[in-house]
Amino acid sequence: MLTPNQERYLSKIPDDQKMVVLPWDPHGLEIAQGVIDELKSILPDNEVIFIGSLPLKISGQKDIDLSVLSPSADFPLHQPKLEEKFGKPDKLGVTSIGWHFEREGWEVGIYLTDPVTSQVQEQIDVFNMLKNNPELLKEYEQIKLDAKDLTYKQYQIKKYEFYNRILGIE
């Protein structure tokens, strides 16, 4: 079963978008650390969360996922500082603002996001479960490896079903 938020996200993915799965590459950690350092120099009092397959050291999509935590009420203070460094955001929402760009061949996603939203807490919970449970992590990586012949939307459905199962969302 999928949540309404997951269904909404899936509806925005093109049906023909391909899934790419690549072996874990430690160079991505260096690139991520550089971006994290940039973020901390801009917003030193904000927590930066680094999640996804890269910090879990498993196969992935050669992407770097970073969230800068901030109450939505403070977005007007932080957004201009991030725009100065990373340009105009390409995703504007009430509880999240996103920037996407390439750095040394890696897709970087930075989200200024409100930590009280259920989506953020679920992402953190799933990441911590995977980080602390080698069996779940292996199962998750296998979902990624099995997705090489799927569309990105088909992969996302399988990923969401896995997340919902381990979170106990029915």
Buried (B, 14 or more C-beta within 10 A) or exposed (E): EBBEEBEEBBEEBEEEEEBBBBEBBEEBBEBBEBBBEBBBEBBEEBEBBBBBBBBBBBBBBBBBBBBBBBEBEEBEEBBEBBEEEBEEBEEEBEBBBBBBEEEEEBBBBBBBBBBEBEBBEBBBEBBEBBBEEEEBBEBBBEBBEEBEEBBBBBBBBBBBBBBBEBBEBE
